[in-house]
Amino acid sequence: MSESAPKVFISYRREDTAGHAGRLYDTMAARFGQPNVFVDVDLAPGIDFVQRISEAVGECRVLLVIIGPRWASLTDDEGAIRIADPDDFVRLEVETALRRAEVTVIPVLVAGAQMPDPDDLPEGVRPLTRRNALELSDMRWRYDVGRLNTRLDELLADTTAVHDVPVAEPAAEPAARFASTARLFAEGMAVAGAAALVARLLAEPIDPAEEASAAGQIAAAILRRTVTWAVLGAALAAWLSFTRGEVRLLATRILLGLAVGALAGALGGAIVALPQYLPDSELSRESIRTISIGAFAVSGALIGGLIGSLWTPRSIATGVLAGLVGGALVRLLWNAVGFSTDAAIEDALGIGIQCLLIVGLVLAALQALSAQPRSTPRPAH
């Protein structure tokens, strides 16, 4: 193995993970030196690409396989699965590396991807599924790349890739992760609080007390909550899309947020409004406050599920559970504090603070789940 050859080879599919591969290359090149990182095989006309890939991969110490959601399912112009083609560049790179004991192959999961099923891969690529994978989440990129760097430091310890380039102190990684997590929480909670406050103020003219009939009061109460939570859902969906760098999906995500938020508000509003405004209802104010705990739990569960569906890794169940518990807990504490909501601005401020806290608890639960290693490989069938 030549000392001048690149030590790290980044394998990826342009249509699936070009952005992530480029971002990772910039980080790796800055840390280990540009000559030590190889991101593409540029083939001149007439070059035997099988031989060229074999040489390039064989000279590296580490092959990083960047796996996106479509890594194993992308098709060519004729509709055939690319990874099934013996001449597929990515397949050649991975198979070549797996055959060489001196090359460490590390699957790197991006954009919420999961390890492919062994049955979906050609026989020569299936051993990849037995390698421990490392996830690079867009929401904690610096920390995850720091973990990858630590592993590469170990694998390249006896090469110039490490000794020629200053290595940052490992102690900086937890600090970087804390700063990134704190910023994420601050942004998400600020978006939730501001969106709920503004939406509630906009929906204030929809006043159930001014409706003459019981049906009108119920409809107005449900509509006001529907508007409030719909705006909240849309704002959170837009924020998560920007955070994940998926602006192209912004319109679709906003519509999803509006729909889920509207459902959250409508269900929560019905839980409170029906027993409150039905004819001959004699519920006390305290009873209504108790019922509101269930309403916030239901609304929180749906908003939590929305956040979980757009999280990386995707975890709707965790989001729903965290939102359910968070909604009930926040409203329970809110009732205990007895915050005044006589004025419109006080009511809006109260809703904003409660939504802020619910979203904060959901983000905390999802971040805790994300921090768990996802490197346990599935056994080949």
BELRADA-V781659 format. One record per residue. N is the residue number from 1. PHI is phi in whole degrees, -180 to 180 (999 if undefined). OMEGA is omega in whole degrees, 0 to 359 (none if undefined). D_FIRST is the distance of its C-alpha to the first C-alpha in Angstrom with 2 decimals. Layout:
# BELRADA-V781659
n: [N:N]
phi: [PHI:PHI]
omega: [OMEGA:OMEGA]
d_first: [D_FIRST:D_FIRST]
This chain:
# BELRADA-V781659
n: [1:2:3:4:5:6:7:8:9:10:11:12:13:14:15:16:17:18:19:20:21:22:23:24:25:26:27:28:29:30:31:32:33:34:35:36:37:38:39:40:41:42:43:44:45:46:47:48:49:50:51:52:53:54:55:56:57:58:59:60:61:62:63:64:65:66:67:68:69:70:71:72:73:74:75:76:77:78:79:80:81:82:83:84:85:86:87:88:89:90:91:92:93:94:95:96:97:98:99:100:101:102:103:104:105:106:107:108:109:110:111:112:113:114:115:116:117:118:119:120:121:122:123:124:125:126:127:128:129:130:131:132:133:134:135:136:137:138:139:140:141:142:143:144:145:146:147:148:149:150:151:152:153:154:155:156:157:158:159:160:161:162:163:164:165:166:167:168:169:170:171:172:173:174:175:176:177:178:179:180:181:182:183:184:185:186:187:188:189:190:191:192:193:194:195:196:197:198:199:200:201:202:203:204:205:206:207:208:209:210:211:212:213:214:215:216:217:218:219:220:221:222:223:224:225:226:227:228:229:230:231:232:233:234:235:236:237:238:239:240:241:242:243:244:245:246:247:248:249:250:251:252:253:254:255:256:257:258:259:260:261:262:263:264:265:266:267:268:269:270:271:272:273:274:275:276:277:278:279:280:281:282:283:284:285:286:287:288:289:290:291:292:293:294:295:296:297:298:299:300:301:302:303:304:305:306:307:308:309:310:311:312:313:314:315:316:317:318:319:320:321:322:323:324:325:326:327:328:329:330:331:332:333:334:335:336:337:338:339:340:341:342:343:344:345:346:347:348:349:350:351:352:353:354:355:356:357:358:359:360:361:362:363:364:365:366:367:368:369:370:371:372:373:374:375:376:377:378:379:380:381]
phi: [999:-73:-68:-89:-75:-58:-92:-122:-111:-102:-102:-159:-105:-59:-72:-111:-139:-59:-64:-67:-64:-64:-65:-68:-59:-58:-68:-65:-65:-68:-86:-104:99:-56:-65:-92:-126:-119:-111:-150:-106:-89:-106:-78:-57:89:-79:-76:-68:-64:-66:-65:-65:-58:-67:-65:-70:-66:-89:-88:-96:-135:-112:-95:-98:-81:-112:-100:-60:-111:-54:-98:-120:-61:-116:-89:-64:-96:88:-85:-65:-64:-65:-81:-81:-59:-97:-64:-58:-63:-61:-61:-62:-68:-62:-62:-66:-66:-80:-107:-64:-81:-104:-91:-102:-121:-71:-120:-90:-130:56:77:-69:-116:-62:-63:-74:-54:-68:-91:-118:-63:-57:-70:-101:-57:-58:-59:-70:-95:-90:-63:-97:-125:-94:-109:-90:-61:-86:-143:-55:-61:-67:-65:-65:-62:-64:-64:-60:-60:-67:-66:-56:-68:-72:-108:-59:-100:-119:-70:-60:-95:-72:-86:-120:-59:-107:-68:-66:-58:-63:-75:-65:-59:-64:-65:-66:-62:-63:-66:-66:-61:-65:-63:-61:-61:-64:-63:-69:-65:-62:-64:-64:-66:-64:-67:-63:-63:-64:-66:-64:-66:-88:-58:-59:-81:-106:-60:-66:-90:-81:-74:-91:-64:-62:-66:-65:-64:-62:-66:-64:-67:-63:-64:-69:-60:-62:-61:-76:-65:-64:-60:-62:-64:-65:-67:-63:-65:-62:-66:-65:-66:-63:-87:70:-111:-64:-63:-99:-59:-61:-63:-66:-63:-62:-62:-62:-61:-65:-67:-63:-63:-65:-61:-69:-65:-66:-63:-64:-66:-61:-87:-72:-59:-71:-80:-110:-63:-57:65:-72:-121:-69:-79:-60:-67:-65:-65:-64:-68:-62:-63:-63:-66:-63:-69:-64:-66:-63:-63:-62:-69:-66:-63:-64:-62:-63:-63:-71:-104:-84:-125:-76:-63:-153:-66:-61:-63:-63:-62:-64:-65:-68:-62:-66:-63:-62:-66:-66:-63:-68:-61:-67:-64:-63:-66:-71:73:-63:-73:-131:-70:-94:-60:-67:-68:-63:-65:-63:-64:-64:-61:-66:-65:-66:-58:-69:-62:-64:-60:-68:-64:-62:-63:-66:-68:-67:-63:-67:-64:-73:-74:-64:-116:-100:-74:-77:-86:-67:-69:-76]
omega: [183:178:181:181:177:182:182:179:179:179:183:174:183:184:187:189:182:180:180:180:178:179:179:178:179:180:181:181:179:184:187:182:184:180:183:182:182:185:183:174:179:185:175:178:178:180:174:187:178:179:182:178:179:180:184:180:182:181:182:175:186:173:176:180:181:186:174:183:184:185:184:185:179:181:177:183:180:177:180:178:185:185:179:180:180:181:179:184:182:178:179:181:183:180:180:181:181:179:184:183:183:180:176:182:181:173:180:184:179:176:178:182:175:178:179:174:180:182:180:185:173:185:183:181:185:178:178:183:178:178:176:182:175:181:171:180:177:185:176:187:185:181:181:177:176:176:178:178:179:179:179:176:180:184:183:187:184:181:178:181:179:188:182:184:180:181:180:179:180:183:182:185:177:179:179:180:180:181:180:179:180:179:179:179:182:180:183:180:178:178:181:182:181:181:181:180:181:181:180:177:179:182:184:178:177:190:180:184:183:179:185:185:178:179:179:179:179:181:181:180:179:181:181:177:180:179:183:184:176:177:178:180:180:181:179:179:179:180:180:178:178:181:181:180:182:183:181:179:188:183:180:181:179:178:177:179:178:182:181:179:179:178:179:180:182:180:178:178:180:181:181:188:184:179:183:188:176:179:179:177:181:180:177:178:180:179:179:178:178:178:182:177:178:180:180:178:180:180:179:180:181:178:177:177:177:180:180:180:181:182:174:1:182:180:181:183:179:179:180:181:180:178:179:180:181:180:180:183:181:181:178:178:180:177:181:179:179:180:182:178:182:180:182:182:178:178:180:179:179:178:179:181:180:178:177:181:179:180:178:178:177:179:179:180:180:178:178:178:181:183:179:180:178:187:181:184:175:180:177:180:none]
d_first: [0.00:3.80:6.50:8.70:7.46:9.89:9.56:12.72:13.84:17.65:19.26:23.03:26.14:27.91:31.35:30.83:28.67:27.94:29.79:28.03:24.54:25.52:27.01:24.02:21.69:24.10:24.00:20.24:19.85:22.67:21.25:17.53:17.80:17.89:14.61:12.83:14.76:14.88:18.28:19.00:17.97:20.36:21.16:23.32:26.08:25.21:21.51:20.53:19.67:18.51:15.87:14.96:14.77:12.71:10.03:10.43:10.68:7.91:5.35:7.73:8.86:12.45:14.53:18.04:20.60:23.65:26.64:30.05:33.38:32.96:29.28:30.31:33.64:33.17:34.68:34.45:37.47:38.92:38.75:36.03:33.58:30.25:28.07:29.98:28.89:26.08:25.07:25.06:22.06:21.89:22.30:19.48:17.08:18.32:18.59:15.08:13.74:16.43:15.48:12.02:12.78:9.66:10.76:14.02:16.56:19.44:22.55:24.26:27.96:29.85:33.46:34.78:32.72:32.58:30.07:30.86:32.80:30.84:33.63:32.97:29.40:28.14:27.22:23.47:23.52:25.98:23.59:22.89:26.46:25.75:23.24:24.91:25.51:26.12:28.89:29.08:32.80:34.23:36.85:34.62:31.53:30.87:31.17:28.99:26.20:26.65:26.04:22.83:21.74:22.60:20.40:17.40:18.20:17.88:14.57:12.98:15.12:12.70:11.00:12.87:13.73:16.42:17.42:17.99:20.09:23.27:23.46:26.87:28.87:28.78:32.58:32.72:31.63:34.91:36.86:35.14:35.83:39.43:40.02:38.68:40.78:43.84:43.63:43.36:46.40:48.37:47.79:48.63:51.70:52.94:52.65:54.48:57.21:57.90:57.88:60.23:62.57:62.91:63.27:65.96:67.89:67.73:68.94:71.73:74.43:73.98:76.38:77.46:80.49:82.04:81.97:85.36:84.46:82.29:80.13:79.68:78.69:76.14:74.66:74.50:72.83:70.19:69.62:69.17:66.48:64.86:64.57:63.21:60.46:59.57:58.84:56.85:54.71:54.12:53.14:50.64:49.10:48.78:47.22:44.61:43.76:43.24:41.24:38.84:38.63:40.41:43.18:43.38:44.81:47.25:50.43:49.69:48.82:52.00:54.10:52.53:53.27:56.81:57.43:56.10:57.76:61.03:61.00:60.31:63.23:65.56:65.09:65.37:68.39:70.09:69.66:71.53:73.91:75.38:76.92:77.81:79.71:81.11:84.92:86.60:83.36:84.32:80.92:80.87:78.49:76.76:76.29:74.75:72.34:71.34:70.81:68.63:66.07:65.48:65.39:62.65:60.71:60.78:59.93:57.14:55.66:55.45:53.99:51.46:50.55:50.11:47.70:45.82:45.49:43.81:41.65:37.93:37.59:40.85:43.42:46.96:48.34:47.24:48.67:51.94:52.39:51.60:53.95:56.66:56.62:56.10:58.98:61.35:60.44:60.67:64.00:65.35:64.62:65.96:69.21:69.48:69.14:71.79:70.50:73.24:72.81:76.28:75.15:72.83:70.35:70.33:69.72:66.85:65.35:65.62:63.86:61.11:60.51:60.55:58.06:55.85:55.85:55.31:52.26:50.92:51.20:49.51:46.58:46.33:46.23:43.60:41.43:41.75:40.66:37.67:36.54:36.22:32.72:32.30:29.22:30.95:29.71:32.21:31.98:31.38:34.63]
